[in-house]
Amino acid sequence: MTSDLFGQATVRFFSGLFLAGLLLFLAVPLILGSRIVFVIMLLYIPVIAKRIRNEKEVLEEDLAGYKEYKTRVRYKMIPFLW
């Protein structure tokens, strides 16, 4: 497999799915007026970060061309930030 399989990208992970989930987990407690649950849901951020690190390791080991792709696509999840 070549890196052309991955196409042009700005971020490496399915950032739309991760960001949508993160926004959902943070927005719902605020919409419902629960600041305590909002603080609790902030704990979700490190969980997602750990999941991304684990997924990166699995892809590096098992997916041909991923290491080269990783050098071309700098950002993991948030363009120009992370």
Secondary structure as UniProt FT lines:
FT   HELIX           3..6
FT   HELIX           15..31
FT   TURN            32..33
FT   HELIX           35..41
FT   TURN            42..43
FT   HELIX           44..62
FT   TURN            64..65
FT   HELIX           66..72
FT   TURN            79..81
//
